Amino acid sequence: MSEESLSTVLQQDHSFEPSDEFAAKANGKAEMYAAAEADHEGFWAEQARKYVTWSKDFETTLDWSGAPFAKWFVGGELNVAYNCVDRHVEAGNGDRVAIHFEGEQGDTRTITYADLQKDVAKAANALTSLGVGKGDRVAIYMPMIPETVVTMLACARLGAPHSVIFGGFSAEALHTRINDAEAKLVVTTDGQWRRGKAAPLKAAVDEAMNHGDHPVENVLVVRRTGTDVEWADGRDIWWHDLVDDQPDTHEAQPMDSEHPLFILYTSGTTGKPKGIFHTTGGYLTQCAYTNSVVHDVHPESDVYWCTADVGWVTGHSYIVYGPLANGATQVLYEGTPDTPHQGRWWEIVEKYKVSILYTAPTAIRTFMKWGDDIPAKSDLSSLRLLGSVGEPINPEAWLWYRKHIGGDRCPIVDTWWQTETGAIMISPLPGVTDLEPGSAQKAIPGISAEILDDEGKPFTEPEKVGYLVLTKPWPSMLRGIWGDPERYKETYWSRFGPKYYFAGDGAKYDAKGNIWLLGRVDDVMNVSGHRLSTAEIESALVSHPKVAEAAVVGAADETTGQAVCAFVILRKEAVEEADEPGEGKDLVQELRNHVAHEIGPIAKPRSIMIVAELPKTRSGKIMRRLLRDVAENREVGDVTTLADSSVMSLIKEGMSSGA
Ligand code: 6R9
């Protein structure tokens, strides 16, 4: 499609019908919608028995008597690691490749399900020898290497909930998360490969431990880069010293369906990150089901690749639990898309004959920027399905993805879900749904979504903007916020009353009844598909001795979706200093680094503007809307509710003088 015809497609509101060939083999079926509608619990009970092997069958599908605290598949028992590994070996598929690992440096490992079974057994035995048992929490701070997947599965095997902390988070962030979950063990690596260089990782764990007040007994360290590390005797243990010689068999114990599987921290509207926690039976059921009907994984023939980091929920559900429960073959890539060159991903697709690719709009937009000629150099004909997740995908990016990656033949599934929902909720079913570029379209079978107006009334009229809510409990829903049941009720079940799960996303219908997700309605930003809270970054900024006050907004950014823009008022002493020629720039750099230190490099503001005042209402609420206008270079909107309406002109002046 030429650029001209691309814009014609956009104007025409073109949708794409599934091909007969795809439809004939698709796992998703049109009848599923009606079946789930007719008998919601019956439908999920069927999926639970189809996708999961239960050591003890469940008695009750859903217990919602303690709403909004759900119990799914009550009375059932299962072991997640057994489901993800052992049962495939028992079924005679031990020789099937589970993981094609591709290191950034070009090192590779092929791990079959039989290998994975041994690796997980050894790790489970090693964790046991460190005193980790059922219910103990384990923090995992690791890059994208097979040991990370193995550690998560070993935890699941023992019933020890893991808390994976993204490798891009700082020592400070690590410290809060380790303490909140009271993790007894931390598993990490000496370093990680990033753009051809070894970046340290354990150093951040050491720094977190130096706070003194922590619950950690041991730190287990995988050697990945050979980077020098500090060593605390008695606390630190090398993985190869402990794990390698362990027996390679381990008896998996069944866990209750509602036993906690993991905690994963995500940004909320207040500064304190929320420990979202998920349990066993319902989570695994929905991960496996969606990986089957939405990603259309056929384990015997597909090569699947989800490019997310395992430190985010997408990595949990669609690298570890969903695909492995289904016995799929997948690619695990350690590095960045432009190392050693911008065609790295497409070489990986060609090399492993990847047939299903699941990635994020921010990556797609980056590839668009790099140019069509780069993917064109590789043979991408193995691809048959593409997926998108993390933020709204604009129609231009959708159409580019379809043409330049999908060869105009692959269906694209735009999948909406959240850390809290655990698994995909809104998405087309490939082979069933006519695809609408830019829209996630429809709740999948078994899920019920609606859009409410300000008063909490559901509506269906097109183009009107409202709030997305979920109206029925679903198996992989969060079971709460770790240690804070009240915050769970308040955040998700109070905005529109206890009947509606409030997702925090704006949404609308189009004339065809498709749902379009419009981004967050709360103070949460989405930068390259990562959730960051304005409050969290503001509190990092004011923790700097020179900062008196800070306001952070997410401004539209062509590549990353949104970018962090900060407005900062300095303390009196610092103002004078910053006025010295050249000092202002250094201070901005210092503040950016401070945010990286407090939270992590992903939270580093793209711009920081030093201002004398912030726009506030008479009740003292910062009007971020106006700051967003400034950050996005727009005419500043209505300022009549400001306590001091001259503030905005001062800020605008500051912008144009380049302060
Ligand atoms: C899986 C994941 C959740 C937030 C969510 C929404 C945004 C995710 C989206 C999407 C539009 C999609 N989001 N997928 N927006 N279309 N297909 O990303 O989880 O990190 O918790 O973020 O991301 O705003 O509320 P999480």
Boltz pocket constraint, residues with backbone or C-beta under 6 A from the ligand:
constraints:
  - pocket:
      binder: B
      contacts: [[A, 266], [A, 312], [A, 313], [A, 314], [A, 388], [A, 389], [A, 390], [A, 391], [A, 392], [A, 393], [A, 414], [A, 415], [A, 416], [A, 417], [A, 418], [A, 419], [A, 420], [A, 426], [A, 440], [A, 503], [A, 504], [A, 505], [A, 517], [A, 518], [A, 519], [A, 520], [A, 526], [A, 529], [A, 530], [A, 531]]
      max_distance: 6.0
